[in-house]
């Protein structure tokens, strides 16, 4: 049962991880200021006060820290990257996805100019600047440098009780019929581990 629950969360993560796969959603990142069981109030990282309805049908994911040692070759990853002035592609976020996640590259909104790569890990190589990952997204490969300290986490089953003031939250939301934002995916910090996406 736990394995099935984890796969549900990983599949949900695959849906929202790449901009190309969830373009109609709005990603909200910030800090929970209130939650009444139905509406999540968030202070976004841009400083805006945002209210998002949380339907009963939407599960809540918590967050668990991982390391590269936890990631085996063949694992499908969602890696957010930026390109340095020297041309190197550098990871700013790494997380595992469902094996059935759509693979490819697309623009992403974690940082200006960032790209989301959903791809299978082919291998790792020690580098002077960290670890170099070779990622295969079926129609091509890309080498990504993962510097020490790069945020890495995975979604794990959580609950509504995890949504508390002060926690960091990531919400993929869509416009509701009344114009309000409605959550389709929620991941919240747990034990100090923040959602990295």
Secondary structure, DSSP 4 states (H G I P E B T S, - for coil): -HHHHHHHHHHHHHHHHSGGG-TTSEEEEEEEEEE-SSEEEEEETTS-EEEEE--TT--EEEEEE--GGG--TT-EEEEEEEE-TTS-EEEEEEEE--TTS--EEEE-SSSTT-EEEEEEEEEEEEETTEEEEEEE-SS-EEEEEE-TT--BEEEEE--GGG--TT-EEEEEEEE-TTS-EEEEEEEE-BTTBPP--
